[in-house]
């Protein structure tokens, strides 16, 4: 029997755990506004300071792009919360704040929300289209490919492509046109085109104010660095050795959320800049919890801290894991898959 001061370990009862997490779902309007302001204002300040330093011929401007990129990542995480209806109680507020931030992050809000919800609904399911995530093949699927397709997958999974070329392509080009979603109706195109127009207006205004050279010298490094950080976070939250992948008969949403998403246990300053997105297993279990309440969940349910836990150092090893081995029930490297 549960004694006073003790909490029942609900990790073996995912449905009960999801119900228990319901109490953390309510956003606090004042807290959300503060979180938005302490992210947006420093980003604008650092952007201006970077421009002023570069214009004066100082390398400090490029150094300042690192913290500016951190604040842009945090803005993306607020946009992410808005896409789940978790940042404000009002749907309208979530939608319009998310759309506005999407102009800064180069991410069409409504379209991205559509693909991201698919990711949440089917993450770890081998029988569903893998939309909104990193393409991952099983060992059997990889060996069944023609030689040229295997080479293409190897190139796609190369770290230089995933974390350098990939983010540049995703945010600068791929997000500009919803290719492949012609059957999804008008929403992807309206979301993407209106975001593109807003981006063009903002870019034109900034170039008029500071000049095209200084604008590109400041904005491109910030965008590319933030994009790389964002892709890495998304990658490591699902691409770790003992993650969860199953076919439909053995797949459940709760198991996929709890064991197919990592607890990326980052140092405090990085947790702040990434808006606690590392508490990803809890987020997948209950995506409507505001990011600033996720630490409360770990405090009140300490049994969740060790599930899928990855430190910053441990996460680096996940780069070599590229194929899902259905027999071993874990991700493996190309070398392991060929043995």
N, C-alpha and C positions, 0 to 999 in steps of 0.2 A: 504494500500500500504506500502511496505517496505521502511522505511526511512533510510537516510544516517547513517552508523554506526551500523545499526541493521542487524541481520541475521534472515532469515526465519526459523521457527521451522519446521524441516523436520521429526520429529519423527512420525508424523501421515502419512508420505509418505515414507515408507521404501525404495521403489525403487529409489526415488529421492535422498534419503540419501545415498544409495549405490553409486550412480553416483557422488555425492559430495565428497565422501571419496576417489574417484579415484585419486585426486591430491596428496594424501599422500603416494601413493604406491611406489614411486621411492626410492630405497635404495641409501644411500650415502656411496660410497666405503670406503673413509677414516674413516668415523664414524664407519662403520661395522668392519673394521680392528682393530680400537682402542678398540671397545667393546669386540672383541674376545681376544685381548692381555691383557686387564685389568681384564679379567676373568680367562684365562688360566694360566698366569704367577703367580698370587697370589695363585691359586689352587695348582700348583706345589710347590711353596714355602712353603705353609702351610703343605702340605703332607710331605715334607722333614723335616720341623721343628718338626712335630708331631713324625716322626720316630726317630729323634735325641733325643728328650725329653724322649720318652719311652725307648729308648736304655740306656739312662742315669738313668733310674729308676724314672723319674719324672711324676706325674699325669698330668702335664701341657699338655703332649702329647694327652691325651684323651679330655681335654678341647678344644684343638685346632681343634679337629675333627668337632666341631659345625660350625665354620666359613668355614672350608674346605667343609663341606656338603653344605653350602650355595652357595659356588662358583660352586660346582658340579651341583646343581639345576640350576644355571644360565647358565652353559654350556648346560644343557638339553634344556633350553629355546631357546638358540641360535640354537641348532640342530632342535628344533621345527620350528623356523623361516625358516631355510634352507629347511625343508620339504615342506613349502608353497612357496618356491622360493622367499622369502621376504628379505633375508639377503644380497645377492649380486645380481647385475644385471645379472650375468652369471649363467645359469643353471648348467654348469659343476662345477663352484666354490661352489654353494649351495650343490650339490650332494656330492662332495668329502670332503668338510668341515663337512657336516652332517654325512658322513660315518666315518670319523676320530673321531669325538666327540662320535659317537655311541659306539666305543670301550671303551671309558671311562665311559659312562653311561650304558653300558651293554644292549644297545638297538639297534638291527639291523635296520639301517636307512631306507632302501628301503621297507622292510616289514612293519615297523611301519608307514611309510608314507602312505602305502596302506590302512591300517586299520583306520588311523586317517582321511584320506580324506572321508572315508565312514561315520565316525562320523560327520564330518562337513556337509556332504550332506544330512544326514537323522536325525540329532539330534532333539529330540522331536517328532518324527513320530512314533505313536503307531503301525503302520502297517508295519514297516520295521524292519529287523533284527537289534538288538541293539549291533552292533559290535563297539569295540573301546571305550566303556564307562562303567559306573557302571551299573550292571544289576538292573533294576527297574521294578517291577510288578505293575499292577493296582490292586485296591482292589478286583475287580471281579476275576482277574486271580489268585490272592493269595487264595481266598476262594474256588476256583475250584480245587485247588491242593489236592492230597492225603495228609494225615497227615504227613507222613515222608518227603514229599517234602516241606511242609510248615515249618517244623522244619529246614530243610537244608537251606531254604531261610533266616529264622531267624538267623541262625548261620552265614551265609554269610554276613548279614547286621550288625552283631555285631561289635562295634568299634574296639575291639581287633583284630578281623579277618581282617577288612577293612584296618586298619591303622598300624598294627604291623605284623601279619602273611602274610597278602596279599601282601604288597610291597616286602617282602623277597622272597615270592614265584614268584611274577611277574618278578623281575629283575634277580634273581639268577637261576630260573628254567624255568619258562614259556617262557621267551624270548630266551631260548636256542634251542627250537624246535617249529616250526609253526604247532603244532597239530591242526587239524580242518580246515586246508587250503589246503588240498590235491588237490582240484579242481581249485585252483587259479593259477596253472602252476608252472613253475620253479622258478619264482622270489622270493617267500617267503623262499624257501629252499636255494637258492644261497645267498641271503642277510643274512640269519641267519647263515649259515655255514661259510661264509667268515668272518663275524663278530666274530664268535666263535673262528676261527683260530687266528685272530688278537688278541683277548683277551688272548688266551693261550700263544701266543708269548710274549705279554707284561707282563703277570703275571709271566711267567718263567724268563724273564729278571729281573724283580723286585725282585723275590725270590732269584735269583743268586746274586743280588747286596746287599740286606739287610737281607736275611734269611726269611724262611717261617713264623716263629713266629711273628717277628716284622711287616712283611707285612700284615698278617691277623689282628693283633692288630690295625693297622692303617686303612687299607682299609675297613674291614667289618663294623666298626661303621660309617664311612663316607658314604658308599654305602647304608646301612640300614636307616640311618637318612635322607639322601637325598631322598631315595625312599619313605619314609613315608611322607615327605614334598610334594613331587611331587604328590602322590596319593591324599593327602588332598586337594591340589590346584585343581586338576582335579575334585574331588568330589564336592567341594563347588561351583565351577563355574556353575554347572547345578543342584545340589541338594539343592534347597532352596524352601521355602514354595510356593511362587507364581510364580513358573517357568512355562514353557509352554510345554504342551503335547497335541497332537490332532491326530485324525485319518486322513487319506489321504484327504478326501473331504474338511476338514477345516484347513489342514496344509499348511503353506507356508514357504519357506526358510527364507524370511525376518522376518516374525513374530517370527519364532523359534529362529533366531539369536538374535534379539533385546530383546525379552522377555523371552527366554529360557536359556539365559546366563547371569550370574550376573556381576555387576560391583563391584568387591571385592576391596573395598577402604582401602588399607593397609597403615600403617605408611610408611614414606619415605624410610627408610633403607630397609624395607621388599619389597617395590615396586622395589627398585634397584636390590636386590638379585633375585627377581622373574621376572625380566625383563618385568614389566608392564603387566604380563599375567592376572592380575586382571581386566584389561579393556577388559573383555572377550566378552561382547556383541558387541563391535566395532570390535574386532578381528574376530568374527563369521560373521559379516556383510561383512567384507573385509579382508580376511585372508592374503592377500599379502602386507599389511602395515607392515613395519619393526617395531619391538617392541619399538624402541626409538622414533618413530613418533606418537605413540598412545597418549601420553600426549598432543601433538599438536592438535589432534582431539578434545579432551575434552576442551582444551582452546578455540578453534574456534567454537565449538558447545556445549556450556554449558548445553543445554537442555538434553544432553546425560548423564550428571553426576548423575542424580537422578534415572535413569531407572535401576531397579534391584540392587540398591545399598545395599551392605552389609558391615558392619564394621567387624573388627576382632572379637569383642565381640559378635555381633549378629550372626555371622556365626557358633558359637559353638552350637546354638540351632538346627541347621540343622541336626545334627547327629541322632536325634530321628525320623526324617521324612523319612519313608521307603517305602511308597506305594502311588501311584497316584490315587486320588479319582476323577473319571470322572464326578461325579455329582457336587462336590464342586470346581472342577478345581484347585486343589492344592495338594501338598504332605501332607500326614498325617502320624501319628504314628500308631504302631500296636494297641495301646489302642483305638485311635479314630476310627480305621477301624472295631473294634469289638463292638463298642457301637451301 
